[in-house]
Amino acid sequence: MQAIEVKYLAPTNSRESRFKATAPGGSITISRDYALDTNVNKLAAATALFNKLGWNESFESLSLEKSGELANHNTVFILTLKGE
């Protein structure tokens, strides 16, 4: 089992809103897509990291149904091994 945590990064004077996905294997930051809601943006960030790390071979695909919100408002996506 593996997890990806996604954090919202507020805009600054030089950058727009972003989402940062982090896992033991690395991290990735993507710009917010204002056409999508917050949860879909978080899923997009987690999916970008999932693909970057090449986890599609070992883990089931990500979904909002396998996610939860932490007390700090970050979202965690749980990945399960294929076949489990």
DSSP file (Angstrom, degrees, kcal/mol; ACC not computed):
  #  RESIDUE AA STRUCTURE BP1 BP2  ACC     N-H-->O    O-->H-N    N-H-->O    O-->H-N    TCO  KAPPA ALPHA  PHI   PSI    X-CA   Y-CA   Z-CA
    1    1 A M              0   0    0      0, 0.0     2,-0.3     0, 0.0    79,-0.2   0.000 360.0 360.0 360.0 147.8    0.0    0.0    0.0
    2    2 A Q  E     -A   79   0A   0     77,-1.8    77,-3.3     2,-0.0     2,-0.3  -0.933 360.0-149.6-142.1 161.7    1.1    3.5   -0.7
    3    3 A A  E     -A   78   0A   0     -2,-0.3     2,-0.4    75,-0.2    75,-0.2  -0.984   4.1-156.5-138.0 149.1   -0.2    7.0   -0.2
    4    4 A I  E     -A   77   0A   0     73,-2.2    73,-3.0    -2,-0.3     2,-0.4  -0.996  13.0-154.6-123.2 126.0    0.0   10.4   -1.9
    5    5 A E  E     -AB  76  22A   0     17,-2.8    17,-2.8    -2,-0.4     2,-0.5  -0.866   7.2-159.7-102.1 133.4   -0.6   13.6    0.0
    6    6 A V  E     -AB  75  21A   0     69,-3.3    69,-2.3    -2,-0.4     2,-0.4  -0.952   6.6-170.3-118.7 130.1   -1.9   16.7   -1.8
    7    7 A K  E     - B   0  20A   0     13,-2.7    13,-2.9    -2,-0.5     2,-0.4  -0.937  20.9-127.7-120.3 138.5   -1.5   20.2   -0.4
    8    8 A Y  E     - B   0  19A   0     -2,-0.4     2,-0.6    11,-0.2    11,-0.2  -0.703  19.3-156.1 -82.2 133.6   -3.0   23.4   -1.7
    9    9 A L  E     - B   0  18A   0      9,-3.2     9,-2.4    -2,-0.4     3,-0.1  -0.958  15.5-134.5-113.3 117.1   -0.5   26.2   -2.2
   10   10 A A        -     0   0    0     -2,-0.6     5,-0.1     7,-0.2     9,-0.0  -0.219  32.4 -89.3 -66.9 157.0   -2.0   29.7   -2.1
   11   11 A P        -     0   0    0      0, 0.0     5,-0.2     0, 0.0     2,-0.2  -0.300  42.3-165.0 -66.4 152.1   -1.1   32.3   -4.7
   12   12 A T        -     0   0    0      3,-2.3     5,-0.0    -3,-0.1    -3,-0.0  -0.602  42.5 -85.2-121.0-174.8    1.9   34.6   -4.1
   13   13 A N  S    S+     0   0    0     -2,-0.2     3,-0.1     1,-0.2     0, 0.0   0.770 129.6  28.6 -64.7 -24.5    3.0   37.8   -5.8
   14   14 A S  S    S+     0   0    0      1,-0.1     2,-0.3     2,-0.1    -1,-0.2   0.502 119.0  51.0-116.4  -6.5    4.7   35.8   -8.5
   15   15 A R        -     0   0    0     -5,-0.1    -3,-2.3     3,-0.0    -1,-0.1  -0.975  68.1-130.3-136.4 148.3    2.8   32.5   -8.7
   16   16 A E        -     0   0    0     -2,-0.3    -4,-0.1    -5,-0.2    -2,-0.1  -0.247  55.0 -62.5 -79.7 177.2   -0.8   31.4   -9.1
   17   17 A S        -     0   0    0     -6,-0.1    15,-2.4    15,-0.1     2,-0.3  -0.310  63.7-179.7 -59.6 145.0   -2.5   28.8   -6.9
   18   18 A R  E     -BC   9  31A   0     -9,-2.4    -9,-3.2    13,-0.3     2,-0.4  -0.906  25.6-134.7-142.3 168.3   -1.0   25.4   -7.1
   19   19 A F  E     -BC   8  30A   0     11,-2.5    11,-2.6    -2,-0.3     2,-0.5  -0.999  15.8-156.5-128.5 132.6   -1.3   21.9   -5.7
   20   20 A K  E     -BC   7  29A   0    -13,-2.9   -13,-2.7    -2,-0.4     2,-0.4  -0.945   3.4-162.0-114.2 122.9    1.7   19.9   -4.5
   21   21 A A  E     -BC   6  28A   0      7,-2.8     7,-2.1    -2,-0.5     2,-0.4  -0.878  13.0-174.5-103.1 133.1    1.5   16.1   -4.4
   22   22 A T  E     +BC   5  27A   0    -17,-2.8   -17,-2.8    -2,-0.4     5,-0.2  -0.982  13.3 157.1-133.2 139.5    4.0   14.3   -2.3
   23   23 A A  E >   - C   0  26A   0      3,-2.7     3,-1.9    -2,-0.4   -19,-0.1  -0.921  58.6 -90.5-146.7 168.8    4.9   10.6   -1.7
   24   24 A P  T 3  S+     0   0    0      0, 0.0     3,-0.1     0, 0.0   -20,-0.1   0.789 124.8  56.0 -54.9 -26.8    8.0    8.8   -0.5
   25   25 A G  T 3  S-     0   0    0      1,-0.2     2,-0.3     0, 0.0    -3,-0.0   0.569 123.1 -71.9 -83.8  -9.0    9.2    8.5   -4.1
   26   26 A G  E <   -C   23   0A   0     -3,-1.9    -3,-2.7     2,-0.0     2,-0.3  -0.973  46.4 -99.2 151.3-165.9    9.1   12.2   -4.8
   27   27 A S  E     -C   22   0A   0     -2,-0.3     2,-0.3    -5,-0.2    -5,-0.2  -0.963  16.5-164.1-150.7 165.8    6.8   15.2   -5.4
   28   28 A I  E     -C   21   0A   0     -7,-2.1    -7,-2.8    -2,-0.3     2,-0.4  -0.982   8.9-150.6-152.2 145.7    5.3   17.3   -8.2
   29   29 A T  E     -C   20   0A   0     -2,-0.3     2,-0.3    -9,-0.2    -9,-0.2  -0.980  15.6-175.6-121.9 131.7    3.6   20.7   -8.2
   30   30 A I  E     -C   19   0A   0    -11,-2.6   -11,-2.5    -2,-0.4     2,-0.1  -0.917  28.9-106.9-124.7 152.4    0.9   21.6  -10.8
   31   31 A S  E     -C   18   0A   0     -2,-0.3   -13,-0.3   -13,-0.2     2,-0.2  -0.440  43.3-100.3 -71.8 149.1   -0.9   24.9  -11.4
   32   32 A R        -     0   0    0    -15,-2.4     2,-0.8    -2,-0.1    -1,-0.1  -0.510  25.4-141.3 -70.4 136.0   -4.6   25.1  -10.4
   33   33 A D    >   -     0   0    0     -2,-0.2     3,-2.0     4,-0.1     8,-0.1  -0.894   9.4-160.8 -97.7 107.5   -7.1   24.6  -13.2
   34   34 A Y  T 3  S+     0   0    0     -2,-0.8    -1,-0.1     1,-0.3     4,-0.1   0.596  85.9  67.6 -69.9 -10.3   -9.8   27.1  -12.4
   35   35 A A  T 3  S+     0   0    0      2,-0.1     2,-0.3    -3,-0.0    -1,-0.3   0.620  98.5  63.3 -79.7 -13.0  -12.3   25.3  -14.7
   36   36 A L  S <  S-     0   0    0     -3,-2.0     2,-0.1     1,-0.1    -3,-0.0  -0.767  88.6-110.9-111.3 155.3  -12.2   22.3  -12.2
   37   37 A D     >  -     0   0    0     -2,-0.3     4,-2.1     1,-0.1     5,-0.2  -0.309  39.0 -98.7 -78.0 171.2  -13.3   22.1   -8.6
   38   38 A T  H  > S+     0   0    0      1,-0.2     4,-2.3     2,-0.2     5,-0.2   0.891 120.5  51.7 -59.3 -45.0  -10.7   21.7   -5.8
   39   39 A N  H  > S+     0   0    0      1,-0.2     4,-2.2     2,-0.2    -1,-0.2   0.886 110.2  48.5 -63.2 -38.7  -11.2   18.0   -5.4
   40   40 A V  H  > S+     0   0    0      2,-0.2     4,-2.3     1,-0.2    -1,-0.2   0.873 110.1  52.5 -69.7 -36.1  -10.6   17.3   -9.1
   41   41 A N  H  X S+     0   0    0     -4,-2.1     4,-2.1     2,-0.2    -2,-0.2   0.900 109.4  49.6 -63.1 -40.5   -7.5   19.6   -9.0
   42   42 A K  H  X S+     0   0    0     -4,-2.3     4,-2.4     2,-0.2    -2,-0.2   0.911 110.6  49.7 -64.7 -42.0   -6.2   17.5   -6.1
   43   43 A L  H  X S+     0   0    0     -4,-2.2     4,-2.6     1,-0.2    -2,-0.2   0.896 108.9  53.2 -62.4 -39.9   -6.9   14.3   -8.0
   44   44 A A  H  X S+     0   0    0     -4,-2.3     4,-2.2     2,-0.2    -2,-0.2   0.898 109.7  47.9 -62.9 -40.5   -5.1   15.7  -11.0
   45   45 A A  H  X S+     0   0    0     -4,-2.1     4,-1.9     2,-0.2    -2,-0.2   0.926 113.2  47.3 -65.7 -44.6   -2.0   16.5   -8.9
   46   46 A A  H  X S+     0   0    0     -4,-2.4     4,-2.6     1,-0.2    -2,-0.2   0.896 112.4  50.2 -63.6 -39.8   -2.0   13.0   -7.3
   47   47 A T  H  X S+     0   0    0     -4,-2.6     4,-2.6     2,-0.2     5,-0.2   0.882 106.8  54.6 -66.3 -38.8   -2.4   11.5  -10.8
   48   48 A A  H  X S+     0   0    0     -4,-2.2     4,-2.2     2,-0.2    -1,-0.2   0.912 112.8  42.7 -61.5 -42.2    0.5   13.5  -12.2
   49   49 A L  H  X S+     0   0    0     -4,-1.9     4,-2.5     2,-0.2    -2,-0.2   0.916 111.0  55.7 -69.3 -42.5    2.8   12.2   -9.4
   50   50 A F  H  <>S+     0   0    0     -4,-2.6     5,-2.1     1,-0.2     6,-0.4   0.918 113.4  41.5 -52.5 -47.8    1.4    8.7   -9.8
   51   51 A N  H ><5S+     0   0    0     -4,-2.6     3,-1.0     1,-0.2    -1,-0.2   0.889 111.4  55.3 -70.1 -40.5    2.3    8.7  -13.5
   52   52 A K  H 3<5S+     0   0    0     -4,-2.2    -2,-0.2     1,-0.3    -1,-0.2   0.884 110.2  46.6 -59.4 -39.6    5.7   10.4  -12.9
   53   53 A L  T 3<5S-     0   0    0     -4,-2.5    -1,-0.3    -5,-0.1    -2,-0.2   0.517 109.9-124.2 -83.1  -4.6    6.7    7.6  -10.5
   54   54 A G  T X 5 +     0   0    0     -3,-1.0     3,-0.9    -4,-0.3     4,-0.2   0.811  61.7 144.6  69.3  30.3    5.5    4.9  -12.9
   55   55 A W  G >>< +     0   0    0     -5,-2.1     4,-2.8     1,-0.2     3,-0.9   0.542  44.3  90.0 -80.0  -6.3    3.2    3.4  -10.3
   56   56 A N  G 34 S+     0   0    0     -6,-0.4    -1,-0.2     1,-0.2    -5,-0.1   0.727  83.2  58.4 -64.2 -19.3    0.5    2.5  -12.9
   57   57 A E  G <4 S+     0   0    0     -3,-0.9    -1,-0.2     1,-0.1    -2,-0.2   0.842 119.8  24.5 -74.6 -33.6    2.3   -0.9  -13.3
   58   58 A S  T <4 S+     0   0    0     -3,-0.9    24,-2.6    -4,-0.2     2,-0.3   0.749 115.4  56.1-105.4 -29.4    1.9   -1.9   -9.6
   59   59 A F  B  < S-E   81   0B   0     -4,-2.8    22,-0.2    22,-0.3     3,-0.1  -0.762  79.3-107.3-115.1 153.1   -1.1    0.0   -8.2
   60   60 A E        -     0   0    0     20,-2.9    20,-0.1    -2,-0.3    -1,-0.1  -0.338  55.4 -87.3 -64.4 156.0   -4.7    0.4   -8.9
   61   61 A S        -     0   0    0      1,-0.1    19,-0.2    18,-0.1    -1,-0.1  -0.237  48.4 -99.3 -67.4 158.2   -5.7    3.8  -10.4
   62   62 A L        +     0   0    0     -3,-0.1     2,-0.3   -19,-0.1    -1,-0.1  -0.385  42.8 174.3 -76.7 153.5   -6.5    6.7   -8.2
   63   63 A S    >   -     0   0    0     15,-0.2     3,-1.0     3,-0.1    15,-0.2  -0.987  43.9-119.5-154.8 156.3  -10.0    7.9   -7.3
   64   64 A L  G >  S+     0   0    0     -2,-0.3     3,-1.0     1,-0.2    -1,-0.1   0.773 111.6  66.6 -66.1 -24.6  -11.7   10.4   -5.1
   65   65 A E  G 3  S+     0   0    0      1,-0.3    -1,-0.2    -3,-0.0    -3,-0.0   0.751  99.1  51.7 -68.1 -23.5  -13.4    7.4   -3.4
   66   66 A K  G <  S+     0   0    0     -3,-1.0    12,-2.8    12,-0.0     2,-0.3  -0.269  99.2  88.2-106.8  45.1  -10.1    6.2   -2.0
   67   67 A S  E <   -D   77   0A   0     -3,-1.0     2,-0.3    10,-0.2    10,-0.2  -0.916  50.0-172.1-136.7 163.5   -9.2    9.6   -0.5
   68   68 A G  E     -D   76   0A   0      8,-1.8     8,-2.9    -2,-0.3     2,-0.4  -0.988  24.2-115.0-153.6 157.9   -9.7   11.4    2.7
   69   69 A E  E     -D   75   0A   0     -2,-0.3     6,-0.2     6,-0.2     2,-0.1  -0.816  25.4-144.2-100.7 134.7   -9.1   14.9    4.2
   70   70 A L    >   -     0   0    0      4,-3.1     3,-1.9    -2,-0.4    -1,-0.0  -0.376  33.6 -98.8 -85.7 170.1   -6.6   15.4    7.0
   71   71 A A  T 3  S+     0   0    0      1,-0.3    -1,-0.1     2,-0.1    -2,-0.0   0.788 125.3  55.7 -60.2 -29.0   -7.1   17.9    9.9
   72   72 A N  T 3  S-     0   0    0      2,-0.1    -1,-0.3     1,-0.0     3,-0.1   0.318 120.9-109.1 -87.5   8.7   -4.8   20.4    8.0
   73   73 A H  S <  S+     0   0    0     -3,-1.9    -2,-0.1     1,-0.3     2,-0.1   0.471  76.1 134.8  75.1   5.9   -7.1   20.2    4.9
   74   74 A N        -     0   0    0    -67,-0.1    -4,-3.1    -5,-0.0     2,-0.4  -0.480  51.7-130.0 -73.4 157.3   -4.6   18.2    2.9
   75   75 A T  E     -AD   6  69A   0    -69,-2.3   -69,-3.3    -6,-0.2     2,-0.5  -0.914  14.0-155.5-113.2 139.1   -6.0   15.3    1.0
   76   76 A V  E     -AD   5  68A   0     -8,-2.9    -8,-1.8    -2,-0.4     2,-0.5  -0.960   2.2-158.7-115.3 128.3   -4.5   11.8    1.1
   77   77 A F  E     -AD   4  67A   0    -73,-3.0   -73,-2.2    -2,-0.5     2,-0.5  -0.917  12.6-145.8-104.4 127.4   -5.1    9.3   -1.7
   78   78 A I  E     -A    3   0A   0    -12,-2.8     2,-0.4    -2,-0.5   -75,-0.2  -0.802  10.2-158.2 -96.6 131.2   -4.6    5.6   -0.8
   79   79 A L  E     -A    2   0A   0    -77,-3.3   -77,-1.8    -2,-0.5     2,-0.4  -0.906   4.0-161.8-109.5 135.7   -3.2    3.3   -3.4
   80   80 A T        -     0   0    0     -2,-0.4   -20,-2.9   -79,-0.2     3,-0.1  -0.888  28.2-102.2-114.7 148.9   -3.7   -0.4   -3.3
   81   81 A L  B >   -E   59   0B   0     -2,-0.4     3,-1.7   -22,-0.2   -22,-0.3  -0.339  46.9 -95.6 -64.4 146.8   -1.6   -3.0   -5.2
   82   82 A K  T 3  S+     0   0    0    -24,-2.6    -1,-0.1     1,-0.2   -23,-0.0  -0.398 111.0  26.6 -62.1 138.3   -3.2   -4.5   -8.2
   83   83 A G  T 3         0   0    0     -3,-0.1    -1,-0.2    -2,-0.1    -2,-0.1   0.389 360.0 360.0  89.6  -3.6   -5.0   -7.7   -7.5
   84   84 A E    <         0   0    0     -3,-1.7    -2,-0.1    -4,-0.0    -3,-0.1   0.461 360.0 360.0 -91.0 360.0   -5.7   -6.9   -3.8
